[in-house]
Amino acid sequence: MDRQRDKFEALAAEAPLGAVIFGNAQLTDFDLIDLSAAPISPDKAAAIQAGNMYFVGVVGLVDGKFRTALAVPLDADTTSVLAAAFVELVAVKLTKPASDRVDWLEELHLLKDPRTEN
């Protein structure tokens, strides 16, 4: 199991844009949760449990390439549907105005002021 966990953690750490995949036991219903939203709220965790959703894996973009680390095998059609859902999640995230993103403001605040470096 540790080896499995390592591939999930590795992808989550490497992917600047990533999501955790939860799915039902039949692998017909899925929920992608943005990794930057972790940890998830208690309400979201309750909704996942209420929907009988289980951990399926992690998906992310690493060096511009789509990568997955899966706990269960998925057929090609399911993988394509998840890839499209992930692309939609990334598009929404990237089209958010920077002023609406608190993390962007925090990162901006951490930047060194080049005017004071000389």
N, C-alpha and C positions, 0 to 999 in steps of 0.2 A: 504493500500500500504506500509506503513512503516514496517509492519510485514514481508512482502515479501522482501523488501530491506534488512532487517536485516539478513535473512537467507542467502542471497547472500554474503553480507559483512562478515558474520561469517565464511562461508566456505572459502572465499578468504583469510581471516586472518589466519585461522587454517591450511590451506593446504600449506606445503612448496613447493609443485609442483601442479600447478593448471592452469586452462585456462577458459576464457570466451567463451561461445558458441553463435555464431550468426547464424541465419538460414533464409531462404526465407519463405514467407507466407505459402507455401505448405509443408514446413518442409521436403524438398527433397534435399536441398543443404545447406551445413553447412561450417562454418569457425571457427576454434579454434584459439584463440589468447592467447599465454602464458601470465599469469598474471605478470610475472616479466618484461614483455615488456611494461607494462602500465606506463604512458599513451601512447596510440597508436599515431603514426605519423599522421599528417593531410592527407597524401597520403593514408594511410591505412583506415582512417575514410571515405575519399571520395570514396574509392573502396567498402567499406561496403554499403554506401548509394547508390552508382551506381548499385550495385547488388541487391538492394531492400532487404537487410538483416536486420533482427530485432534481438533484444536481446532474447535469448532462455534460458540462465541460466549460471551456473558456474559448473565446474567439477574439482575435485581435489583428491589427495591422502592424507588421514589423518590417521596417525598411520598404514600405509601400506594398508589401505582399500580405495577402489574406492567409492567416494561420489559425489552426485549431488544435486544441488539446482536449480530446474527448474521453469521457469515462465509459461510454457505451458506443458501439458502432452505429453509424447512421448511413442510410442509403443515399445515393447520389441526388435524388429528388429532394429529400429532406435537407441535405447539405446546401443545395441551391436556394431553397426557401429561406434557410437561416442566414445564408450569405446576403441575400437581398434585404432581409430584415436588418442585418448589421449595417449594411450600406446606408439604409434609411436612418438608422440611429446616428451614424457618423455624420451624415449630411445635416441632420437637425442640429447636432452639437457644433459643427463647424460654421453653420450659418447664424448661430446665436450672436447677437451684437456683443462685442467685447465688454461693453459697459454693463451688461447684465450678468457677467460672470465674476463672482466674488474671487474665485481662484486666480483669475487673470489679474485682478487688482492686487492681490497678495503677492503674486510673482513680480508684478511691476514694482511694488514697494521694496522688494528684496534686491533689485538691480542696483549696482554701484552707479553713482553719479560720475560720468566721465569728466565733468568739469572740475571735480575735486581730486582727481588721481594724479595730477602733476605736481 
